[in-house]
Amino acid sequence: NIESGTRMNLIVWSHNKAWRRAHPTRLRREFYAKEDGPPDEVCLSYTHDRDYLAYRKPPKGRAGGRNRPWCPPEGKEYENFPDSDASM
């Protein structure tokens, strides 16, 4: 049994373009449910959420950076989803 110490986590990211192109959830939007409403601000992701800039400023050093958010897919947005140009 572990009785003392410090917990540490390691996150490893990788890319497999062939898998991403072939994965069914990338090809078929019907897997995604329509969003019920605006996001919980704690869960917003600059990398993934298309409406991030409607709720928060870009992370430091990313104001002019390249960003290609994808979530939610077109047609799965909540009612009154901000336009892609929305910003604080």
SVG drawing of the C-alpha trace seen along z (x, -y; Angstrom):
<svg xmlns="http://www.w3.org/2000/svg" viewBox="-32 -42 39 44">
<polyline fill="none" stroke="black" stroke-width="0.4" points="0.0,0.0 1.2,-3.5 1.2,-5.5 2.9,-8.8 4.1,-10.6 2.9,-13.0 0.6,-12.1 1.7,-13.2 0.0,-12.7 1.5,-12.4 -0.6,-13.2 0.7,-12.0 -0.7,-13.5 -0.2,-11.9 -1.5,-12.2 -2.5,-9.5 -3.8,-11.2 -4.9,-8.0 -7.0,-7.0 -8.5,-10.5 -9.6,-10.5 -11.2,-7.0 -12.8,-7.3 -16.6,-7.2 -17.2,-10.1 -15.1,-12.3 -17.1,-11.3 -20.7,-11.2 -22.1,-14.2 -25.2,-12.3 -23.2,-10.8 -23.2,-14.2 -26.3,-15.4 -27.5,-19.0 -26.2,-21.0 -28.7,-22.0 -27.3,-25.4 -24.3,-27.5 -21.2,-25.8 -20.2,-25.8 -17.3,-28.3 -15.1,-25.9 -15.3,-23.4 -14.4,-25.7 -11.5,-24.8 -9.7,-27.3 -8.6,-24.4 -12.0,-22.6 -14.9,-25.0 -16.1,-27.2 -17.8,-29.6 -14.7,-30.0 -14.1,-33.7 -17.7,-34.6 -17.0,-33.8 -13.3,-34.3 -10.3,-36.1 -7.7,-34.0 -5.0,-32.4 -1.8,-34.5 0.3,-34.3 -2.6,-33.0 -4.3,-36.2 -3.0,-36.0 -2.4,-32.2 -3.9,-29.6 -7.0,-28.0 -9.3,-25.5 -12.0,-24.6 -14.6,-22.0 -17.1,-21.6 -20.0,-21.6 -20.1,-20.4 -22.2,-22.6 -25.9,-21.9 -25.4,-20.7 -25.2,-24.2 -27.4,-25.3 -30.0,-28.0 -28.5,-31.5 -25.0,-30.1 -22.7,-33.1 -21.3,-33.7 -17.8,-32.5 -16.6,-36.1 -18.0,-36.6 -15.5,-37.9 -15.6,-39.4"/>
</svg>
